[in-house]
Amino acid sequence: MSALAIPSRAQTTTPEQSSPAAAPLPNEPTEAAQPQSPSPEAAYDRPVSWKSLYHNVISDQKQIWTFPARLIHGQNLAPTAAVLGTTAGLYFLDPKEAAYFRKTTTFDGFRYVFNGNATAIGMGAVSASMYAIGRLRKDSKMQHTALLAGEAMVDTAIVQTVLKDVTMRLRPVRYPATGWFATSSSPTSYIRGNGSFPSGHSIEAFAVATIIARRYGNHRWVPYAAYGLASLVGFSRLTLNVHFLSDVAMGGALGYSISRFTVLRQ
């Protein structure tokens, strides 16, 4: 929300009434001009338009896939190690977690509401509706937010497809009822992005949530709502038995990182 500035009235003076400003003394120190730091809003407002989306995505992909080179030079080692370590730890819990969600009926109602098609359509509808509302209200910030969310979804779609085809991890639902989930790294199909790792719904949900949360963080409830809904999408993938916990966790971390550090360039 923008604040309204109310200008104060000033008396006008005639040339005869106005006195010339006093000139500074020769040895009097002058006040140096203080550089103005950009406002947080300006820092988050990366230029984006329909015409620039293609070039933005190309630039984003270059930054994403050259990330390992930056690791070699010692950049971002601590957060990367934390994410990989957490994912590795969750990997060993995957067999128990997957077996539990296959057997339980506790989340049947939740599965019905947060099914795969509903959550996928919902994520796209968020960006589309924000853009439409922004156009109607002539709200450039909302339009740009929608375009940035769309850019993030394209970026994450490319990343998840490549990683799924490289890791070739089977989904929990692909195992027989008496299957042993510890062998969950068995090969799946190539060039389809149909593998389990990482979760595509999770990576896209957190990508969109991060764009909205960072752009509208001045409203305290927005980050809670955005990340809360993204977490529900990720959890739904567990209850549907189509992803392991490590898939969802890595998807969330990638979605957040791609949106914040690559798309928003913060």
C-alpha contacts under 8 A as a table, 3 or more apart, distances in Angstrom:
res1	aa1	res2	aa2	distance
13	T	16	E	7.90
13	T	17	Q	5.78
13	T	18	S	6.07
14	T	17	Q	5.18
14	T	18	S	6.32
15	P	18	S	5.35
16	E	19	S	7.83
24	P	28	E	6.21
24	P	30	T	7.98
25	L	28	E	5.01
38	P	42	A	6.19
38	P	43	A	6.52
39	S	42	A	5.29
39	S	43	A	6.42
40	P	43	A	5.08
40	P	44	Y	6.49
41	E	44	Y	5.37
41	E	45	D	6.35
41	E	215	R	7.52
42	A	45	D	5.12
42	A	46	R	7.99
43	A	46	R	7.37
43	A	266	Q	7.50
44	Y	214	R	7.47
44	Y	215	R	6.50
44	Y	264	L	6.29
44	Y	265	R	7.90
44	Y	266	Q	6.97
45	D	144	H	7.99
45	D	215	R	7.84
45	D	264	L	7.61
46	R	264	L	6.15
46	R	265	R	7.57
47	P	144	H	7.94
48	V	52	S	5.97
48	V	53	L	6.71
48	V	56	N	7.97
48	V	144	H	6.30
48	V	147	L	6.93
48	V	148	L	7.00
49	S	52	S	5.19
49	S	53	L	6.20
49	S	144	H	7.20
49	S	147	L	6.95
50	W	53	L	5.42
50	W	147	L	7.53
51	K	54	Y	7.03
52	S	55	H	5.43
52	S	56	N	5.93
53	L	56	N	4.96
53	L	57	V	6.11
53	L	147	L	7.97
53	L	151	E	6.61
54	Y	57	V	5.30
54	Y	58	I	6.39
55	H	58	I	5.09
55	H	59	S	6.17
56	N	59	S	5.08
56	N	60	D	6.01
56	N	151	E	7.72
57	V	60	D	4.87
57	V	61	Q	6.07
57	V	151	E	6.59
57	V	154	V	7.45
57	V	155	D	6.43
58	I	61	Q	5.24
58	I	62	K	6.33
59	S	62	K	5.21
59	S	63	Q	6.40
60	D	63	Q	5.16
60	D	64	I	6.14
60	D	155	D	7.17
60	D	262	T	5.89
60	D	263	V	6.65
61	Q	64	I	4.95
61	Q	65	W	6.08
61	Q	155	D	6.87
62	K	65	W	5.52
62	K	66	T	6.10
63	Q	66	T	5.38
63	Q	67	F	6.31
63	Q	262	T	6.99
64	I	67	F	5.43
64	I	258	I	7.59
64	I	262	T	7.26
65	W	68	P	7.12
66	T	69	A	5.47
66	T	70	R	6.98
67	F	70	R	5.20
67	F	71	L	6.50
68	P	71	L	4.94
68	P	72	I	6.43
69	A	72	I	5.17
69	A	73	H	6.74
70	R	73	H	5.14
70	R	74	G	6.61
70	R	75	Q	5.48
70	R	76	N	7.74
71	L	74	G	5.04
71	L	75	Q	5.00
71	L	76	N	6.34
71	L	77	L	6.16
72	I	75	Q	7.36
74	G	77	L	6.05
76	N	79	P	5.92
76	N	80	T	6.20
77	L	80	T	5.27
77	L	81	A	5.99
78	A	81	A	5.21
78	A	82	A	6.21
79	P	82	A	5.00
79	P	83	V	6.25
80	T	83	V	5.23
80	T	84	L	6.15
81	A	84	L	5.18
81	A	85	G	5.78
82	A	85	G	5.14
82	A	86	T	6.05
83	V	86	T	5.23
83	V	87	T	6.13
83	V	250	M	7.50
83	V	253	A	7.24
84	L	87	T	5.10
84	L	88	A	6.06
85	G	88	A	5.11
85	G	89	G	6.22
86	T	89	G	5.11
86	T	90	L	6.24
87	T	90	L	5.09
87	T	91	Y	6.10
87	T	246	S	5.33
87	T	249	A	6.73
87	T	250	M	6.43
88	A	91	Y	5.01
88	A	92	F	6.98
88	A	246	S	7.52
89	G	92	F	5.70
89	G	93	L	7.11
90	L	93	L	5.04
90	L	94	D	6.35
90	L	245	L	6.50
90	L	246	S	5.19
91	Y	94	D	5.21
91	Y	245	L	7.42
91	Y	246	S	5.38
92	F	95	P	7.07
92	F	182	A	7.89
93	L	96	K	5.73
93	L	97	E	6.22
93	L	245	L	7.83
94	D	97	E	5.13
94	D	98	A	5.82
94	D	181	F	7.27
94	D	182	A	7.41
94	D	244	F	5.71
94	D	245	L	6.06
94	D	246	S	6.93
95	P	98	A	5.33
95	P	99	A	6.14
95	P	180	W	7.21
95	P	181	F	4.66
95	P	182	A	5.42
96	K	99	A	5.21
96	K	100	Y	6.21
97	E	100	Y	5.18
97	E	101	F	6.41
97	E	244	F	7.44
97	E	245	L	7.24
98	A	101	F	5.38
98	A	102	R	6.22
98	A	172	P	6.42
98	A	181	F	7.27
98	A	238	L	7.44
98	A	241	N	6.60
98	A	244	F	6.29
98	A	245	L	8.00
99	A	102	R	5.21
99	A	103	K	6.44
99	A	181	F	7.66
100	Y	103	K	5.40
100	Y	104	T	6.08
101	F	104	T	5.39
101	F	238	L	6.83
101	F	239	T	5.55
101	F	240	L	7.60
101	F	241	N	6.31
102	R	239	T	7.73
102	R	241	N	6.19
104	T	107	F	7.33
105	T	108	D	5.50
106	T	109	G	7.92
107	F	110	F	5.05
107	F	111	R	6.03
107	F	239	T	6.56
108	D	111	R	5.11
108	D	112	Y	6.34
109	G	112	Y	5.13
109	G	113	V	6.56
110	F	113	V	5.33
110	F	114	F	5.95
110	F	236	S	7.43
111	R	114	F	5.20
111	R	115	N	5.49
111	R	236	S	6.44
111	R	239	T	6.44
111	R	240	L	6.21
112	Y	115	N	5.61
113	V	118	A	7.45
114	F	118	A	6.16
114	F	119	T	6.00
114	F	233	V	6.98
114	F	236	S	5.98
115	N	118	A	5.45
115	N	119	T	6.34
115	N	236	S	7.15
115	N	240	L	7.51
116	G	119	T	5.48
116	G	120	A	6.17
116	G	237	R	7.68
117	N	120	A	5.18
117	N	121	I	6.07
118	A	121	I	5.30
118	A	122	G	5.94
119	T	122	G	4.89
119	T	123	M	6.23
119	T	201	H	7.60
119	T	233	V	6.60
120	A	123	M	5.42
120	A	124	G	6.67
120	A	201	H	6.85
121	I	124	G	5.31
121	I	125	A	6.02
122	G	125	A	4.92
122	G	126	V	6.23
123	M	126	V	5.35
123	M	127	S	7.03
123	M	204	E	7.68
123	M	205	A	6.58
123	M	208	V	7.51
124	G	127	S	5.58
124	G	128	A	6.30
125	A	128	A	5.00
125	A	129	S	5.76
126	V	129	S	5.38
126	V	130	M	6.12
127	S	130	M	5.21
127	S	131	Y	6.23
127	S	146	A	4.74
127	S	147	L	7.36
127	S	149	A	6.27
127	S	150	G	6.50
128	A	131	Y	5.23
128	A	132	A	6.22
128	A	146	A	6.88
129	S	132	A	5.04
129	S	133	I	6.02
130	M	133	I	5.22
130	M	134	G	5.94
130	M	142	M	6.20
130	M	143	Q	6.65
130	M	145	T	7.77
130	M	146	A	5.67
131	Y	134	G	5.01
131	Y	135	R	6.16
131	Y	142	M	6.46
131	Y	143	Q	4.66
131	Y	144	H	7.78
131	Y	145	T	7.85
131	Y	146	A	5.24
131	Y	147	L	7.36
132	A	135	R	5.15
132	A	136	L	6.30
132	A	143	Q	7.69
133	I	136	L	5.10
133	I	137	R	6.07
133	I	139	D	7.94
133	I	142	M	7.76
133	I	143	Q	7.98
134	G	137	R	5.17
134	G	138	K	5.58
134	G	139	D	4.60
134	G	140	S	6.45
134	G	141	K	7.59
134	G	142	M	5.05
134	G	143	Q	4.98
135	R	138	K	4.91
135	R	139	D	6.39
135	R	140	S	7.64
135	R	143	Q	6.65
136	L	139	D	7.72
139	D	142	M	5.53
139	D	143	Q	6.43
140	S	143	Q	5.02
140	S	144	H	6.02
141	K	144	H	5.16
141	K	145	T	6.07
142	M	145	T	4.98
142	M	146	A	6.24
143	Q	146	A	5.19
143	Q	147	L	6.33
144	H	147	L	5.04
144	H	148	L	6.06
145	T	148	L	5.09
145	T	149	A	6.11
145	T	211	I	6.92
145	T	212	I	6.79
145	T	215	R	7.02
146	A	149	A	5.04
146	A	150	G	6.20
147	L	150	G	4.97
147	L	151	E	6.12
148	L	151	E	4.92
148	L	152	A	6.14
148	L	211	I	6.98
148	L	263	V	7.01
148	L	264	L	7.79
149	A	152	A	5.03
149	A	153	M	6.24
149	A	207	A	7.22
149	A	208	V	5.16
149	A	211	I	5.96
149	A	212	I	7.68
150	G	153	M	5.04
150	G	154	V	6.36
150	G	208	V	7.89
151	E	154	V	5.22
151	E	155	D	6.26
151	E	263	V	7.37
152	A	155	D	5.03
152	A	156	T	6.09
152	A	204	E	7.68
152	A	207	A	6.03
152	A	208	V	6.86
152	A	258	I	7.15
152	A	259	S	5.82
152	A	263	V	6.37
153	M	156	T	5.18
153	M	157	A	5.97
153	M	204	E	5.71
153	M	207	A	6.79
153	M	208	V	7.11
154	V	157	A	5.09
154	V	158	I	6.41
155	D	158	I	5.40
155	D	159	V	6.38
155	D	258	I	7.72
156	T	159	V	4.98
156	T	160	Q	5.93
156	T	200	G	7.95
156	T	203	I	6.54
156	T	204	E	6.21
156	T	207	A	7.54
156	T	254	L	7.97
156	T	255	G	6.70
156	T	258	I	7.40
157	A	160	Q	5.37
157	A	161	T	6.14
157	A	200	G	7.30
157	A	204	E	7.50
158	I	161	T	5.34
158	I	162	V	6.37
159	V	162	V	5.36
159	V	163	L	6.19
160	Q	163	L	5.12
160	Q	164	K	5.87
160	Q	193	G	7.02
160	Q	197	F	7.86
160	Q	198	P	6.37
160	Q	199	S	7.61
160	Q	200	G	6.10
160	Q	203	I	7.76
161	T	164	K	5.25
161	T	165	D	6.23
161	T	191	I	7.76
161	T	192	R	7.08
161	T	193	G	4.18
161	T	194	N	7.65
162	V	165	D	5.31
162	V	166	V	6.16
162	V	191	I	7.99
162	V	193	G	6.79
163	L	166	V	5.01
163	L	167	T	5.97
163	L	193	G	7.80
163	L	197	F	6.94
163	L	198	P	7.07
164	K	167	T	5.34
164	K	168	M	5.61
164	K	169	R	7.09
164	K	193	G	5.18
164	K	194	N	6.53
164	K	195	G	4.72
164	K	196	S	6.40
164	K	197	F	5.41
164	K	198	P	6.53
165	D	168	M	5.22
165	D	189	S	7.14
165	D	190	Y	5.27
165	D	191	I	5.92
165	D	192	R	6.88
165	D	193	G	5.48
165	D	194	N	7.34
165	D	195	G	6.45
166	V	190	Y	7.97
167	T	185	S	7.55
167	T	187	P	7.84
167	T	195	G	7.47
167	T	197	F	6.71
168	M	185	S	6.88
168	M	186	S	6.96
168	M	187	P	4.86
168	M	188	T	4.88
168	M	189	S	6.73
168	M	190	Y	7.45
168	M	195	G	5.26
168	M	196	S	7.29
168	M	197	F	7.55
169	R	184	S	6.17
169	R	185	S	4.64
169	R	186	S	5.86
169	R	187	P	5.96
169	R	188	T	6.18
169	R	195	G	5.19
169	R	196	S	5.17
169	R	197	F	6.03
170	L	174	R	6.46
170	L	184	S	5.81
170	L	185	S	6.32
170	L	186	S	6.11
170	L	187	P	6.74
170	L	188	T	5.86
170	L	195	G	5.77
170	L	196	S	5.60
171	R	174	R	5.43
171	R	175	Y	7.54
171	R	184	S	7.50
171	R	195	G	6.65
171	R	196	S	4.96
171	R	241	N	7.63
171	R	242	V	5.33
171	R	243	H	5.65
171	R	244	F	7.42
172	P	175	Y	5.76
172	P	181	F	7.05
172	P	184	S	7.48
172	P	241	N	5.67
172	P	242	V	5.60
172	P	243	H	6.13
172	P	244	F	6.79
173	V	176	P	7.68
173	V	241	N	5.51
173	V	242	V	5.57
175	Y	178	T	7.83
175	Y	179	G	5.43
175	Y	180	W	7.72
175	Y	181	F	7.42
176	P	179	G	4.86
180	W	183	T	6.38
181	F	184	S	5.28
183	T	186	S	6.30
188	T	194	N	7.75
188	T	195	G	6.37
189	S	192	R	6.73
189	S	194	N	7.00
189	S	195	G	7.35
190	Y	193	G	7.26
195	G	198	P	7.91
196	S	199	S	6.16
196	S	242	V	7.40
196	S	243	H	5.84
196	S	244	F	7.57
196	S	247	D	6.58
197	F	243	H	7.76
197	F	246	S	7.90
197	F	247	D	4.87
197	F	250	M	7.96
197	F	251	G	7.95
198	P	203	I	7.56
198	P	246	S	7.78
198	P	247	D	4.38
198	P	248	V	6.43
198	P	250	M	5.92
198	P	251	G	5.09
199	S	202	S	5.23
199	S	203	I	6.21
199	S	234	G	7.88
199	S	237	R	7.89
199	S	243	H	6.54
199	S	247	D	5.06
199	S	248	V	5.10
199	S	250	M	7.48
199	S	251	G	5.12
200	G	203	I	5.24
200	G	204	E	6.19
200	G	251	G	6.66
201	H	204	E	5.37
201	H	205	A	5.93
201	H	233	V	6.89
201	H	234	G	6.77
201	H	237	R	7.73
201	H	251	G	7.81
202	S	205	A	5.12
202	S	206	F	6.13
202	S	230	A	7.01
202	S	231	S	7.80
202	S	233	V	6.44
202	S	234	G	4.85
202	S	248	V	5.72
202	S	249	A	7.90
202	S	251	G	5.04
202	S	252	G	5.37
202	S	255	G	7.42
203	I	206	F	5.48
203	I	207	A	6.06
203	I	248	V	7.76
203	I	250	M	7.78
203	I	251	G	4.07
203	I	252	G	5.00
203	I	253	A	7.41
203	I	254	L	6.04
203	I	255	G	4.29
203	I	256	Y	7.67
204	E	207	A	4.92
204	E	208	V	6.22
204	E	251	G	7.86
204	E	255	G	5.97
205	A	208	V	5.41
205	A	209	A	6.07
205	A	230	A	4.95
205	A	233	V	6.88
205	A	234	G	7.78
205	A	252	G	7.70
205	A	255	G	7.29
206	F	209	A	4.85
206	F	210	T	5.88
206	F	227	Y	6.84
206	F	230	A	5.47
206	F	231	S	7.85
206	F	251	G	7.90
206	F	252	G	5.47
206	F	253	A	7.88
206	F	255	G	4.94
206	F	256	Y	5.53
207	A	210	T	5.31
207	A	211	I	6.49
207	A	252	G	7.83
207	A	254	L	7.91
207	A	255	G	4.14
207	A	256	Y	5.29
207	A	257	S	7.92
207	A	258	I	6.93
207	A	259	S	5.31
208	V	211	I	5.28
208	V	212	I	6.41
208	V	255	G	7.90
208	V	259	S	7.58
209	A	212	I	5.29
209	A	213	A	5.91
209	A	223	P	7.63
209	A	226	A	4.79
209	A	227	Y	5.69
209	A	230	A	6.45
210	T	213	A	5.02
210	T	214	R	5.89
210	T	223	P	7.88
210	T	226	A	7.44
210	T	227	Y	7.41
210	T	255	G	7.83
210	T	256	Y	5.78
210	T	259	S	6.20
210	T	260	R	6.68
211	I	214	R	5.43
211	I	215	R	6.06
211	I	259	S	6.13
211	I	260	R	7.09
211	I	264	L	7.52
212	I	215	R	5.18
212	I	216	Y	5.85
212	I	217	G	7.81
212	I	222	V	7.62
212	I	223	P	7.55
212	I	226	A	7.01
213	A	216	Y	5.35
213	A	217	G	5.21
213	A	222	V	5.85
213	A	223	P	4.43
213	A	226	A	6.27
213	A	227	Y	7.76
214	R	217	G	5.18
214	R	223	P	7.55
214	R	260	R	7.84
216	Y	219	H	5.96
216	Y	222	V	6.54
216	Y	223	P	7.78
217	G	220	R	6.11
217	G	222	V	6.32
217	G	223	P	6.24
219	H	222	V	5.69
219	H	223	P	7.99
220	R	223	P	6.64
220	R	224	Y	7.54
221	W	224	Y	5.40
221	W	225	A	6.17
222	V	225	A	5.14
222	V	226	A	5.94
223	P	226	A	5.07
223	P	227	Y	5.90
223	P	228	G	7.97
224	Y	227	Y	5.50
224	Y	228	G	5.63
225	A	228	G	5.02
225	A	229	L	6.09
226	A	229	L	5.45
226	A	230	A	6.29
227	Y	230	A	4.92
227	Y	231	S	6.03
228	G	231	S	5.13
228	G	232	L	6.38
229	L	232	L	5.04
229	L	233	V	6.35
230	A	233	V	5.08
230	A	234	G	6.32
231	S	234	G	5.00
231	S	235	F	6.06
232	L	235	F	4.99
232	L	236	S	6.04
233	V	236	S	5.13
233	V	237	R	6.77
234	G	237	R	5.45
234	G	238	L	7.14
234	G	248	V	5.78
234	G	252	G	7.74
235	F	238	L	5.28
235	F	239	T	6.54
235	F	248	V	7.75
236	S	239	T	5.08
236	S	240	L	6.11
237	R	240	L	5.21
237	R	241	N	6.32
237	R	242	V	5.70
237	R	243	H	5.56
237	R	244	F	7.99
237	R	248	V	7.54
238	L	241	N	5.06
238	L	242	V	6.39
238	L	243	H	5.49
238	L	244	F	6.23
238	L	245	L	6.70
238	L	248	V	7.91
239	T	242	V	7.87
240	L	243	H	7.76
241	N	244	F	7.43
243	H	247	D	6.04
243	H	248	V	6.84
244	F	247	D	5.20
244	F	248	V	6.59
245	L	248	V	5.23
245	L	249	A	6.18
246	S	249	A	5.08
246	S	250	M	6.09
247	D	250	M	5.43
247	D	251	G	6.10
248	V	251	G	5.01
248	V	252	G	6.18
249	A	252	G	5.21
249	A	253	A	6.31
250	M	253	A	5.09
250	M	254	L	6.07
251	G	254	L	5.21
251	G	255	G	6.03
252	G	255	G	5.16
252	G	256	Y	6.17
253	A	256	Y	5.31
253	A	257	S	6.09
254	L	257	S	5.10
254	L	258	I	5.91
255	G	258	I	5.38
255	G	259	S	6.20
256	Y	259	S	5.43
256	Y	260	R	6.05
257	S	260	R	5.31
257	S	261	F	5.62
257	S	262	T	7.24
258	I	261	F	5.68
258	I	262	T	5.01
258	I	263	V	6.32
259	S	262	T	5.73
259	S	263	V	4.83
259	S	264	L	6.04
260	R	263	V	6.11
260	R	264	L	5.17
260	R	265	R	6.33
260	R	266	Q	6.00
261	F	264	L	6.01
261	F	265	R	4.76
261	F	266	Q	5.31
262	T	265	R	4.98
262	T	266	Q	7.67
